[in-house]
Amino acid sequence: MTARDLVALVAMMVVLAGTVTATGICARRFNLCPELSRKTLHVVLGFTTLGFPLMFSGFIPVLLLALAS
């Protein structure tokens, strides 16, 4: 695992945690139904994972990210 992988791993953890937090805040503030906030979260996180092959040089950082979540 390279230093670039480590930086990308930390950045992705921050982005994923921020996405979950922002979705929860928006759901409470705008009184969204739970189904809509859940689907929004799945779409955003799905698109985020599409960039994993460009960010990480191997599977170990992705495995660590999955284990951390």
NORBEL-V382188 format. One record per pair of residues at least 6 apart in sequence whose C-alpha atoms are under 8 Angstrom apart, sorted by the first residue. I is the first residue (numbers start at 1). J is the second residue. D is the distance in whole Angstrom. If there is no record, write none. Layout:
[[I J D] [I J D]]
//
This chain:
[[1 57 8] [1 58 8] [1 60 7] [1 61 7] [2 57 8] [4 56 8] [5 55 7] [5 56 5] [5 57 7] [5 61 7] [6 61 7] [8 55 6] [8 56 7] [9 61 6] [9 62 8] [9 65 7] [13 65 7] [16 45 7] [19 41 7] [19 44 8] [20 41 7] [23 37 6] [23 40 8] [23 41 7] [24 37 7] [26 32 8] [27 33 7] [27 34 7] [27 37 6] [52 62 8] [56 62 8]]
//
